[in-house]
């Protein structure tokens, strides 16, 4: 096969979806005026970053490459049967300069393999663009780019809002600068120039398969690119597109392995017949969070006074009961397929604090839905906490590991360590598990439930009869507030975090199960 292009660049715009059709993007309009494009390419399901950047770079469905945001952030990708595009290009061109410039570091860390001599750089979008302009001067054979701030604007302000549109226009400015850098380097006519989004978003989240989330923009420009609209394409197809541009063999189509294809009506030098198999969507239908005061709402099962607070994570971190105001640190993201409504992504990327949540020496219960993909390995992440790790301080930390939850009590005289570990490895369904711990401080008992089934009853040592309120209550971190850089090195997902003002009785646990139709 002829090596049609000497160079290729993939400009990825995270969270843009196809919203660029609704705002000003003069550079993309100009660059792809005579190219191939679609505003209705399909994101892979689920419409989440790692699943789709992984599908682009590997050329398979997410259920085959198994990448998630957490895994890409904590594990190196190694699969010789399904190498990335960088690995295939490196094998074909051993001495070529290859580069990946990504705002979202898990692409460089956990998707692109190590040992390929790829120039990997991570920075914010503005800084990244300046670095890319200098990178292009070195004429990279393959340059992969990921801009992230459109997704941040969507999570922070809502997808399809003015703030989101403004971020898309800014990304368009970066596209124009990169295009001109290729012109200045004298290699534009030898370059296959592509722009692609990984997913869109609905309200302030994504992950499901609504039109706002699944439709993405894909566009190509180059000397063999046909002018016109691409009839059907998926994010994973960028892989086969680049391989063809470089004249490399495209692996045989196998839905259980490599399944990237060249879309129809893209190139003048090949006629391709597309095997049109849409991504498989979830069989789980996420229901909206019931209205608090409806006959199916939370307050039809409990009284308002039963709670310290109730966080639904439905695109915000507001206490649904209006009792507590939380301060958000860094940035919390939302995804659309929670147990009810949306769910939150928290931990390394952001956390919440409040000095209004008080426990004293009273009983309490904590219930939460946790999403796990076993990517935490043996590290802990802090669901919520009233103490600082590695610092003597009275309090507790409710933690998650890859195999269970841990309620860690501590005062200056003694530490429970791992005395109150509750495994959930056999209780996970579709990645979700509900964990509930009830602390009866009058009788010094801890009662734990997974998916509302009794898991463990243990005695709490009398030495933990102490006040827990000397530090702010924290969600997604320990109370050192260093979790984003030192202690809490994980990202995790949670939904419906309820803290009750008492130890729930078995009958009340049944009520909570009924609320979730379990």
Protein Blocks (a to p, Z undefined) as FASTA:
>chain_A
ZZfbfbdcddddehklmmlmmmccfklmmmmmmmccdfkbccdddddfklmmmmmmnopa
fklnopafklmmmpccddfklccfklmmmmmmmmbccddddfblmlmmmmmcghklpacd
dddfklmmmmmmmmmmnopabacdddfklmmmmmmnoghiaklmmmmmmmmmmmmmmmmm
mmmnopmmmcccddddfbdcehjbghiacfklmpccdddddfklccdddfbdcfklmmmm
mmmmnopacddddfklcfbdcdehkbfkbccddddddddddfbdcdddddfklmkbmklm
bcfklpmbdcehgopacdfklmaccddehjadddfbdfbhcaddehjloccddfkbcfkj
accddddddddehlnmmaccdfbacbdehiacedddddddfkbccdddddfkbcfkjmlc
ccfklmcgghiacddddddfknopacddeehiafbdcdddfklgccfklbccdehiafko
pmmmmmmmcdcddehiaddfbdcdfklmmmmmmmnoZZ
